[in-house]
Amino acid sequence: MTCMFPKAAATAVLILALPGIALAVEPPGVSFVAGLAPHQRPPGAPTVREFTPDPDWRVRALTGIAAPVPPSLGFLNNQGAWYTPFNRPGMPGYYDLRQWYGDAVRATANAAR
């Protein structure tokens, strides 16, 4: 039978020391994003006031989608500046269904299969 006290004591010391270590590593003038009030934005945090996509934004978002554009992609009209993985390349090769990486990669993946 082993004694659990040394392991528990080491864990307690580590838990108590972590906040002090984090404060020592934090560069001066930088604050946490969430901090103690994650429901409030920090003062001076940047905000998006207006999102005006350039013409290339919609072309990039519809890469690999054949016309006519399906109604299920209507969310792009209201997407705004929110992050979405839909308008960014995914995995290359066999999984590149929208051909973000070009036909050459897809042809290579099909030949390997």
N, CA, C and O atoms as CSV, one atom per row, in Angstrom:
chain,resi,resn,atom,element,x,y,z
A,1,MET,N,N,0.854,-1.171,0.000
A,1,MET,CA,C,0.000,0.000,0.000
A,1,MET,C,C,0.901,1.235,0.000
A,1,MET,O,O,1.878,1.301,0.746
A,2,THR,N,N,0.561,2.217,-0.848
A,2,THR,CA,C,1.371,3.424,-0.938
A,2,THR,C,C,0.657,4.582,-0.276
A,2,THR,O,O,-0.569,4.608,-0.167
A,3,CYS,N,N,1.444,5.522,0.156
A,3,CYS,CA,C,0.893,6.710,0.812
A,3,CYS,C,C,0.566,7.753,-0.255
A,3,CYS,O,O,1.405,8.048,-1.106
A,4,MET,N,N,-0.641,8.314,-0.220
A,4,MET,CA,C,-1.085,9.296,-1.212
A,4,MET,C,C,-0.732,10.720,-0.802
A,4,MET,O,O,-0.895,11.648,-1.594
A,5,PHE,N,N,-0.255,10.903,0.417
A,5,PHE,CA,C,0.007,12.264,0.889
A,5,PHE,C,C,1.055,13.001,0.063
A,5,PHE,O,O,0.809,14.157,-0.282
A,6,PRO,N,N,2.201,12.422,-0.280
A,6,PRO,CA,C,3.193,13.161,-1.063
A,6,PRO,C,C,2.648,13.598,-2.424
A,6,PRO,O,O,2.933,14.710,-2.868
A,7,LYS,N,N,1.876,12.749,-3.088
A,7,LYS,CA,C,1.302,13.103,-4.379
A,7,LYS,C,C,0.287,14.227,-4.221
A,7,LYS,O,O,0.269,15.162,-5.021
A,8,ALA,N,N,-0.555,14.145,-3.203
A,8,ALA,CA,C,-1.555,15.185,-2.958
A,8,ALA,C,C,-0.885,16.496,-2.588
A,8,ALA,O,O,-1.328,17.558,-3.024
A,9,ALA,N,N,0.172,16.439,-1.795
A,9,ALA,CA,C,0.884,17.662,-1.400
A,9,ALA,C,C,1.545,18.309,-2.607
A,9,ALA,O,O,1.513,19.531,-2.750
A,10,ALA,N,N,2.144,17.503,-3.477
A,10,ALA,CA,C,2.781,18.045,-4.676
A,10,ALA,C,C,1.748,18.681,-5.597
A,10,ALA,O,O,2.012,19.720,-6.201
A,11,THR,N,N,0.586,18.071,-5.706
A,11,THR,CA,C,-0.487,18.628,-6.534
A,11,THR,C,C,-0.963,19.949,-5.963
A,11,THR,O,O,-1.172,20.904,-6.711
A,12,ALA,N,N,-1.138,20.022,-4.650
A,12,ALA,CA,C,-1.590,21.258,-4.012
A,12,ALA,C,C,-0.581,22.381,-4.205
A,12,ALA,O,O,-0.969,23.517,-4.477
A,13,VAL,N,N,0.694,22.083,-4.071
A,13,VAL,CA,C,1.732,23.090,-4.256
A,13,VAL,C,C,1.718,23.600,-5.697
A,13,VAL,O,O,1.858,24.799,-5.939
A,14,LEU,N,N,1.550,22.687,-6.646
A,14,LEU,CA,C,1.510,23.072,-8.053
A,14,LEU,C,C,0.304,23.962,-8.336
A,14,LEU,O,O,0.435,24.976,-9.021
A,15,ILE,N,N,-0.843,23.606,-7.830
A,15,ILE,CA,C,-2.058,24.398,-8.045
A,15,ILE,C,C,-1.909,25.786,-7.437
A,15,ILE,O,O,-2.336,26.771,-8.040
A,16,LEU,N,N,-1.318,25.879,-6.270
A,16,LEU,CA,C,-1.146,27.177,-5.628
A,16,LEU,C,C,-0.067,28.021,-6.305
A,16,LEU,O,O,-0.126,29.249,-6.248
A,17,ALA,N,N,0.906,27.390,-6.938
A,17,ALA,CA,C,2.006,28.130,-7.551
A,17,ALA,C,C,1.679,28.608,-8.968
A,17,ALA,O,O,2.282,29.577,-9.431
A,18,LEU,N,N,0.747,27.962,-9.669
A,18,LEU,CA,C,0.464,28.312,-11.061
A,18,LEU,C,C,0.057,29.770,-11.272
A,18,LEU,O,O,0.577,30.394,-12.197
A,19,PRO,N,N,-0.845,30.352,-10.470
A,19,PRO,CA,C,-1.183,31.760,-10.709
A,19,PRO,C,C,0.024,32.685,-10.599
A,19,PRO,O,O,0.151,33.621,-11.388
A,20,GLY,N,N,0.904,32.446,-9.646
A,20,GLY,CA,C,2.106,33.267,-9.511
A,20,GLY,C,C,3.037,33.110,-10.695
A,20,GLY,O,O,3.654,34.081,-11.132
A,21,ILE,N,N,3.145,31.897,-11.220
A,21,ILE,CA,C,3.982,31.656,-12.392
A,21,ILE,C,C,3.399,32.382,-13.597
A,21,ILE,O,O,4.141,32.973,-14.382
A,22,ALA,N,N,2.082,32.344,-13.750
A,22,ALA,CA,C,1.433,33.014,-14.880
A,22,ALA,C,C,1.653,34.516,-14.813
A,22,ALA,O,O,1.872,35.150,-15.846
A,23,LEU,N,N,1.601,35.095,-13.630
A,23,LEU,CA,C,1.826,36.538,-13.498
A,23,LEU,C,C,3.267,36.896,-13.811
A,23,LEU,O,O,3.534,37.967,-14.355
A,24,ALA,N,N,4.189,36.025,-13.478
A,24,ALA,CA,C,5.597,36.307,-13.738
A,24,ALA,C,C,5.918,36.229,-15.225
A,24,ALA,O,O,6.834,36.906,-15.691
A,25,VAL,N,N,5.178,35.414,-15.982
A,25,VAL,CA,C,5.442,35.225,-17.405
A,25,VAL,C,C,4.749,36.280,-18.254
A,25,VAL,O,O,5.204,36.572,-19.360
A,26,GLU,N,N,3.664,36.856,-17.762
A,26,GLU,CA,C,2.882,37.819,-18.543
A,26,GLU,C,C,3.683,39.088,-18.820
A,26,GLU,O,O,4.225,39.692,-17.894
A,27,PRO,N,N,3.762,39.500,-20.102
A,27,PRO,CA,C,4.495,40.724,-20.416
A,27,PRO,C,C,3.778,41.957,-19.856
A,27,PRO,O,O,2.553,41.952,-19.736
A,28,PRO,N,N,4.514,42.994,-19.517
A,28,PRO,CA,C,3.877,44.185,-18.965
A,28,PRO,C,C,2.978,44.866,-19.995
A,28,PRO,O,O,3.307,44.923,-21.180
A,29,GLY,N,N,1.850,45.378,-19.531
A,29,GLY,CA,C,0.915,46.090,-20.394
A,29,GLY,C,C,-0.066,45.201,-21.130
A,29,GLY,O,O,-0.915,45.706,-21.865
A,30,VAL,N,N,0.027,43.878,-20.952
A,30,VAL,CA,C,-0.874,42.953,-21.616
A,30,VAL,C,C,-1.830,42.399,-20.575
A,30,VAL,O,O,-1.407,41.981,-19.497
A,31,SER,N,N,-3.121,42.395,-20.893
A,31,SER,CA,C,-4.093,41.862,-19.945
A,31,SER,C,C,-4.759,40.634,-20.540
A,31,SER,O,O,-4.732,40.418,-21.752
A,32,PHE,N,N,-5.356,39.838,-19.669
A,32,PHE,CA,C,-6.085,38.671,-20.128
A,32,PHE,C,C,-7.314,39.098,-20.913
A,32,PHE,O,O,-7.884,40.158,-20.654
A,33,VAL,N,N,-7.725,38.273,-21.874
A,33,VAL,CA,C,-8.920,38.578,-22.642
A,33,VAL,C,C,-10.146,38.392,-21.763
A,33,VAL,O,O,-11.017,39.260,-21.735
A,34,ALA,N,N,-10.232,37.287,-21.049
A,34,ALA,CA,C,-11.388,37.021,-20.211
A,34,ALA,C,C,-11.172,37.575,-18.808
A,34,ALA,O,O,-12.032,38.275,-18.273
A,35,GLY,N,N,-10.045,37.268,-18.223
A,35,GLY,CA,C,-9.749,37.750,-16.883
A,35,GLY,C,C,-10.766,37.254,-15.876
A,35,GLY,O,O,-11.212,36.109,-15.948
A,36,LEU,N,N,-11.130,38.106,-14.945
A,36,LEU,CA,C,-12.086,37.733,-13.910
A,36,LEU,C,C,-13.520,38.034,-14.312
A,36,LEU,O,O,-14.452,37.639,-13.611
A,37,ALA,N,N,-13.715,38.734,-15.440
A,37,ALA,CA,C,-15.059,39.061,-15.924
A,37,ALA,C,C,-15.166,38.671,-17.395
A,37,ALA,O,O,-15.131,39.542,-18.264
A,38,PRO,N,N,-15.296,37.367,-17.691
A,38,PRO,CA,C,-15.317,36.953,-19.088
A,38,PRO,C,C,-16.532,37.451,-19.863
A,38,PRO,O,O,-16.544,37.399,-21.092
A,39,HIS,N,N,-17.551,37.931,-19.161
A,39,HIS,CA,C,-18.739,38.445,-19.827
A,39,HIS,C,C,-18.566,39.892,-20.289
A,39,HIS,O,O,-19.442,40.425,-20.969
A,40,GLN,N,N,-17.459,40.532,-19.935
A,40,GLN,CA,C,-17.218,41.923,-20.317
A,40,GLN,C,C,-15.993,42.002,-21.216
A,40,GLN,O,O,-14.997,41.313,-20.993
A,41,ARG,N,N,-16.080,42.859,-22.244
A,41,ARG,CA,C,-14.912,43.091,-23.099
A,41,ARG,C,C,-13.946,43.996,-22.358
A,41,ARG,O,O,-14.372,44.924,-21.670
A,42,PRO,N,N,-12.659,43.741,-22.487
A,42,PRO,CA,C,-11.685,44.614,-21.831
A,42,PRO,C,C,-11.737,46.021,-22.431
A,42,PRO,O,O,-12.032,46.170,-23.616
A,43,PRO,N,N,-11.458,47.041,-21.640
A,43,PRO,CA,C,-11.454,48.390,-22.189
A,43,PRO,C,C,-10.381,48.508,-23.270
A,43,PRO,O,O,-9.256,48.039,-23.098
A,44,GLY,N,N,-10.742,49.133,-24.370
A,44,GLY,CA,C,-9.810,49.323,-25.467
A,44,GLY,C,C,-9.700,48.140,-26.413
A,44,GLY,O,O,-8.875,48.164,-27.326
A,45,ALA,N,N,-10.509,47.106,-26.221
A,45,ALA,CA,C,-10.474,45.954,-27.119
A,45,ALA,C,C,-11.037,46.359,-28.483
A,45,ALA,O,O,-12.004,47.118,-28.546
A,46,PRO,N,N,-10.447,45.867,-29.571
A,46,PRO,CA,C,-10.942,46.252,-30.899
A,46,PRO,C,C,-12.328,45.687,-31.172
A,46,PRO,O,O,-12.665,44.598,-30.708
A,47,THR,N,N,-13.117,46.419,-31.914
A,47,THR,CA,C,-14.454,45.976,-32.299
A,47,THR,C,C,-14.645,46.195,-33.797
A,47,THR,O,O,-14.066,47.113,-34.378
A,48,VAL,N,N,-15.456,45.351,-34.411
A,48,VAL,CA,C,-15.813,45.513,-35.816
A,48,VAL,C,C,-17.093,46.333,-35.851
A,48,VAL,O,O,-18.131,45.884,-35.365
A,49,ARG,N,N,-17.028,47.512,-36.414
A,49,ARG,CA,C,-18.207,48.385,-36.461
A,49,ARG,C,C,-19.005,48.170,-37.739
A,49,ARG,O,O,-20.233,48.263,-37.737
A,50,GLU,N,N,-18.301,47.881,-38.831
A,50,GLU,CA,C,-18.986,47.666,-40.101
A,50,GLU,C,C,-18.166,46.683,-40.927
A,50,GLU,O,O,-16.944,46.797,-41.016
A,51,PHE,N,N,-18.848,45.724,-41.525
A,51,PHE,CA,C,-18.175,44.737,-42.355
A,51,PHE,C,C,-18.619,44.933,-43.792
A,51,PHE,O,O,-19.787,44.726,-44.120
A,52,THR,N,N,-17.706,45.324,-44.634
A,52,THR,CA,C,-17.982,45.482,-46.059
A,52,THR,C,C,-17.046,44.540,-46.806
A,52,THR,O,O,-15.877,44.863,-47.016
A,53,PRO,N,N,-17.556,43.372,-47.210
A,53,PRO,CA,C,-16.669,42.407,-47.874
A,53,PRO,C,C,-16.263,42.899,-49.260
A,53,PRO,O,O,-17.058,43.507,-49.976
A,54,ASP,N,N,-15.023,42.627,-49.621
A,54,ASP,CA,C,-14.587,42.967,-50.970
A,54,ASP,C,C,-15.182,41.949,-51.941
A,54,ASP,O,O,-15.630,40.887,-51.511
A,55,PRO,N,N,-15.196,42.247,-53.233
A,55,PRO,CA,C,-15.812,41.321,-54.199
A,55,PRO,C,C,-15.173,39.929,-54.186
A,55,PRO,O,O,-15.840,38.939,-54.486
A,56,ASP,N,N,-13.899,39.851,-53.844
A,56,ASP,CA,C,-13.236,38.542,-53.818
A,56,ASP,C,C,-13.710,37.674,-52.655
A,56,ASP,O,O,-13.567,36.453,-52.702
A,57,TRP,N,N,-14.274,38.288,-51.612
A,57,TRP,CA,C,-14.713,37.519,-50.444
A,57,TRP,C,C,-15.755,36.481,-50.840
A,57,TRP,O,O,-15.638,35.315,-50.464
A,58,ARG,N,N,-16.769,36.889,-51.591
A,58,ARG,CA,C,-17.830,35.963,-51.990
A,58,ARG,C,C,-17.293,34.905,-52.957
A,58,ARG,O,O,-17.705,33.747,-52.901
A,59,VAL,N,N,-16.370,35.303,-53.848
A,59,VAL,CA,C,-15.771,34.339,-54.771
A,59,VAL,C,C,-15.014,33.272,-53.986
A,59,VAL,O,O,-15.130,32.083,-54.283
A,60,ARG,N,N,-14.237,33.691,-52.981
A,60,ARG,CA,C,-13.509,32.724,-52.149
A,60,ARG,C,C,-14.479,31.841,-51.367
A,60,ARG,O,O,-14.262,30.637,-51.231
A,61,ALA,N,N,-15.549,32.446,-50.855
A,61,ALA,CA,C,-16.513,31.676,-50.060
A,61,ALA,C,C,-17.226,30.630,-50.907
A,61,ALA,O,O,-17.629,29.586,-50.393
A,62,LEU,N,N,-17.384,30.899,-52.186
A,62,LEU,CA,C,-18.091,29.964,-53.064
A,62,LEU,C,C,-17.142,29.123,-53.917
A,62,LEU,O,O,-17.560,28.548,-54.922
A,63,THR,N,N,-15.888,29.050,-53.531
A,63,THR,CA,C,-14.927,28.215,-54.263
A,63,THR,C,C,-15.408,26.773,-54.284
A,63,THR,O,O,-15.723,26.197,-53.242
A,64,GLY,N,N,-15.460,26.198,-55.475
A,64,GLY,CA,C,-15.853,24.801,-55.622
A,64,GLY,C,C,-17.348,24.561,-55.612
A,64,GLY,O,O,-17.774,23.408,-55.680
A,65,ILE,N,N,-18.158,25.599,-55.529
A,65,ILE,CA,C,-19.617,25.465,-55.545
A,65,ILE,C,C,-20.094,25.786,-56.950
A,65,ILE,O,O,-19.821,26.872,-57.463
A,66,ALA,N,N,-20.803,24.856,-57.582
A,66,ALA,CA,C,-21.291,25.059,-58.942
A,66,ALA,C,C,-22.558,25.908,-58.928
A,66,ALA,O,O,-23.363,25.829,-57.999
A,67,ALA,N,N,-22.724,26.723,-59.976
A,67,ALA,CA,C,-23.937,27.529,-60.123
A,67,ALA,C,C,-25.070,26.612,-60.560
A,67,ALA,O,O,-24.810,25.649,-61.281
A,68,PRO,N,N,-26.268,26.854,-60.174
A,68,PRO,CA,C,-26.744,27.909,-59.279
A,68,PRO,C,C,-26.390,27.593,-57.822
A,68,PRO,O,O,-26.354,26.432,-57.415
A,69,VAL,N,N,-26.136,28.630,-57.063
A,69,VAL,CA,C,-25.770,28.474,-55.652
A,69,VAL,C,C,-26.982,27.949,-54.891
A,69,VAL,O,O,-28.062,28.533,-54.984
A,70,PRO,N,N,-26.828,26.868,-54.144
A,70,PRO,CA,C,-27.958,26.303,-53.403
A,70,PRO,C,C,-28.492,27.273,-52.354
A,70,PRO,O,O,-27.722,28.037,-51.772
A,71,PRO,N,N,-29.802,27.252,-52.104
A,71,PRO,CA,C,-30.386,28.138,-51.090
A,71,PRO,C,C,-29.817,27.899,-49.691
A,71,PRO,O,O,-29.876,28.792,-48.846
A,72,SER,N,N,-29.266,26.711,-49.434
A,72,SER,CA,C,-28.717,26.428,-48.112
A,72,SER,C,C,-27.485,27.272,-47.805
A,72,SER,O,O,-27.071,27.360,-46.648
A,73,LEU,N,N,-26.892,27.895,-48.827
A,73,LEU,CA,C,-25.735,28.764,-48.609
A,73,LEU,C,C,-26.147,30.229,-48.453
A,73,LEU,O,O,-25.307,31.126,-48.521
A,74,GLY,N,N,-27.427,30.462,-48.246
A,74,GLY,CA,C,-27.913,31.821,-48.028
A,74,GLY,C,C,-27.338,32.469,-46.781
A,74,GLY,O,O,-27.369,33.693,-46.646
A,75,PHE,N,N,-26.812,31.662,-45.868
A,75,PHE,CA,C,-26.217,32.227,-44.650
A,75,PHE,C,C,-25.047,33.142,-44.975
A,75,PHE,O,O,-24.697,34.001,-44.166
A,76,LEU,N,N,-24.430,32.975,-46.151
A,76,LEU,CA,C,-23.305,33.833,-46.527
A,76,LEU,C,C,-23.728,35.295,-46.677
A,76,LEU,O,O,-22.908,36.198,-46.510
A,77,ASN,N,N,-24.993,35.528,-46.988
A,77,ASN,CA,C,-25.476,36.907,-47.124
A,77,ASN,C,C,-25.439,37.646,-45.796
A,77,ASN,O,O,-25.305,38.870,-45.772
A,78,ASN,N,N,-25.555,36.927,-44.703
A,78,ASN,CA,C,-25.580,37.533,-43.373
A,78,ASN,C,C,-24.375,37.138,-42.526
A,78,ASN,O,O,-24.380,37.351,-41.314
A,79,GLN,N,N,-23.357,36.572,-43.138
A,79,GLN,CA,C,-22.213,36.059,-42.392
A,79,GLN,C,C,-21.470,37.158,-41.645
A,79,GLN,O,O,-21.070,36.978,-40.495
A,80,GLY,N,N,-21.291,38.282,-42.298
A,80,GLY,CA,C,-20.563,39.375,-41.651
A,80,GLY,C,C,-19.119,39.002,-41.374
A,80,GLY,O,O,-18.527,38.210,-42.107
A,81,ALA,N,N,-18.555,39.563,-40.330
A,81,ALA,CA,C,-17.150,39.344,-40.003
A,81,ALA,C,C,-16.949,38.157,-39.068
A,81,ALA,O,O,-15.833,37.931,-38.599
A,82,TRP,N,N,-18.000,37.397,-38.789
A,82,TRP,CA,C,-17.864,36.230,-37.916
A,82,TRP,C,C,-16.980,35.191,-38.570
A,82,TRP,O,O,-16.976,35.046,-39.793
A,83,TYR,N,N,-16.228,34.467,-37.752
A,83,TYR,CA,C,-15.376,33.399,-38.262
A,83,TYR,C,C,-16.237,32.236,-38.725
A,83,TYR,O,O,-17.194,31.858,-38.048
A,84,THR,N,N,-15.903,31.672,-39.865
A,84,THR,CA,C,-16.523,30.445,-40.329
A,84,THR,C,C,-15.471,29.628,-41.065
A,84,THR,O,O,-14.722,30.185,-41.868
A,85,PRO,N,N,-15.394,28.340,-40.820
A,85,PRO,CA,C,-14.436,27.519,-41.551
A,85,PRO,C,C,-14.877,27.273,-42.993
A,85,PRO,O,O,-14.114,26.730,-43.792
A,86,PHE,N,N,-16.111,27.671,-43.328
A,86,PHE,CA,C,-16.648,27.400,-44.656
A,86,PHE,C,C,-15.885,28.137,-45.756
A,86,PHE,O,O,-15.797,27.639,-46.878
A,87,ASN,N,N,-15.334,29.312,-45.454
A,87,ASN,CA,C,-14.651,30.068,-46.506
A,87,ASN,C,C,-13.125,29.991,-46.381
A,87,ASN,O,O,-12.412,30.904,-46.797
A,88,ARG,N,N,-12.638,28.892,-45.802
A,88,ARG,CA,C,-11.201,28.644,-45.694
A,88,ARG,C,C,-10.896,27.229,-46.167
A,88,ARG,O,O,-11.718,26.328,-46.004
A,89,PRO,N,N,-9.716,27.031,-46.754
A,89,PRO,CA,C,-9.377,25.685,-47.238
A,89,PRO,C,C,-9.338,24.669,-46.105
A,89,PRO,O,O,-8.929,24.977,-44.985
A,90,GLY,N,N,-9.766,23.473,-46.413
A,90,GLY,CA,C,-9.710,22.392,-45.444
A,90,GLY,C,C,-8.493,21.525,-45.693
A,90,GLY,O,O,-7.407,22.025,-45.985
A,91,MET,N,N,-8.681,20.237,-45.575
A,91,MET,CA,C,-7.570,19.303,-45.766
A,91,MET,C,C,-7.300,19.106,-47.259
A,91,MET,O,O,-8.232,19.118,-48.064
A,92,PRO,N,N,-6.041,18.928,-47.630
A,92,PRO,CA,C,-5.718,18.694,-49.037
A,92,PRO,C,C,-5.922,17.238,-49.423
A,92,PRO,O,O,-6.280,16.396,-48.599
A,93,GLY,N,N,-5.685,16.969,-50.691
A,93,GLY,CA,C,-5.722,15.600,-51.189
A,93,GLY,C,C,-7.138,15.087,-51.396
A,93,GLY,O,O,-8.004,15.796,-51.909
A,94,TYR,N,N,-7.353,13.860,-50.995
A,94,TYR,CA,C,-8.636,13.185,-51.200
A,94,TYR,C,C,-9.801,13.940,-50.563
A,94,TYR,O,O,-10.928,13.859,-51.050
A,95,TYR,N,N,-9.540,14.672,-49.479
A,95,TYR,CA,C,-10.602,15.353,-48.747
A,95,TYR,C,C,-10.907,16.750,-49.289
A,95,TYR,O,O,-11.775,17.437,-48.750
A,96,ASP,N,N,-10.220,17.176,-50.331
A,96,ASP,CA,C,-10.397,18.507,-50.907
A,96,ASP,C,C,-11.596,18.497,-51.858
A,96,ASP,O,O,-11.430,18.567,-53.076
A,97,LEU,N,N,-12.794,18.409,-51.298
A,97,LEU,CA,C,-14.007,18.285,-52.108
A,97,LEU,C,C,-14.299,19.543,-52.919
A,97,LEU,O,O,-14.896,19.461,-53.992
A,98,ARG,N,N,-13.887,20.702,-52.419
A,98,ARG,CA,C,-14.173,21.954,-53.114
A,98,ARG,C,C,-13.000,22.435,-53.956
A,98,ARG,O,O,-13.046,23.537,-54.503
A,99,GLN,N,N,-11.956,21.633,-54.070
A,99,GLN,CA,C,-10.796,21.890,-54.911
A,99,GLN,C,C,-10.108,23.218,-54.594
A,99,GLN,O,O,-9.760,23.978,-55.497
A,100,TRP,N,N,-9.919,23.483,-53.314
A,100,TRP,CA,C,-9.184,24.672,-52.887
A,100,TRP,C,C,-7.730,24.576,-53.323
A,100,TRP,O,O,-7.105,25.593,-53.624
A,101,TYR,N,N,-7.188,23.368,-53.360
A,101,TYR,CA,C,-5.778,23.169,-53.666
A,101,TYR,C,C,-5.529,22.874,-55.135
A,101,TYR,O,O,-4.377,22.677,-55.520
A,102,GLY,N,N,-6.551,22.834,-55.966
A,102,GLY,CA,C,-6.393,22.605,-57.400
A,102,GLY,C,C,-6.617,21.155,-57.780
A,102,GLY,O,O,-6.680,20.270,-56.927
A,103,ASP,N,N,-6.736,20.932,-59.080
A,103,ASP,CA,C,-7.022,19.591,-59.599
A,103,ASP,C,C,-5.830,18.651,-59.492
A,103,ASP,O,O,-6.008,17.438,-59.381
A,104,ALA,N,N,-4.612,19.198,-59.523
A,104,ALA,CA,C,-3.422,18.340,-59.502
A,104,ALA,C,C,-3.354,17.511,-58.224
A,104,ALA,O,O,-3.021,16.327,-58.263
A,105,VAL,N,N,-3.668,18.131,-57.103
A,105,VAL,CA,C,-3.622,17.408,-55.826
A,105,VAL,C,C,-4.696,16.339,-55.803
A,105,VAL,O,O,-4.448,15.228,-55.334
A,106,ARG,N,N,-5.901,16.654,-56.305
A,106,ARG,CA,C,-7.002,15.699,-56.315
A,106,ARG,C,C,-6.659,14.526,-57.228
A,106,ARG,O,O,-6.916,13.376,-56.869
A,107,ALA,N,N,-6.081,14.794,-58.411
A,107,ALA,CA,C,-5.716,13.717,-59.335
A,107,ALA,C,C,-4.695,12.781,-58.693
A,107,ALA,O,O,-4.781,11.564,-58.854
A,108,THR,N,N,-3.730,13.345,-57.966
A,108,THR,CA,C,-2.732,12.537,-57.279
A,108,THR,C,C,-3.388,11.668,-56.209
A,108,THR,O,O,-3.044,10.497,-56.053
A,109,ALA,N,N,-4.332,12.250,-55.476
A,109,ALA,CA,C,-5.015,11.512,-54.414
A,109,ALA,C,C,-5.861,10.399,-55.007
A,109,ALA,O,O,-5.907,9.305,-54.445
A,110,ASN,N,N,-6.536,10.647,-56.135
A,110,ASN,CA,C,-7.343,9.607,-56.757
A,110,ASN,C,C,-6.467,8.479,-57.294
A,110,ASN,O,O,-6.846,7.311,-57.215
A,111,ALA,N,N,-5.303,8.817,-57.837
A,111,ALA,CA,C,-4.398,7.787,-58.354
A,111,ALA,C,C,-3.857,6.913,-57.225
A,111,ALA,O,O,-3.652,5.713,-57.407
A,112,ALA,N,N,-3.629,7.512,-56.072
A,112,ALA,CA,C,-3.100,6.769,-54.929
A,112,ALA,C,C,-4.157,5.851,-54.327
A,112,ALA,O,O,-3.817,4.868,-53.670
A,113,ARG,N,N,-5.386,6.148,-54.535
A,113,ARG,CA,C,-6.470,5.385,-53.953
A,113,ARG,C,C,-6.637,4.145,-54.740
A,113,ARG,O,O,-7.507,3.330,-54.432
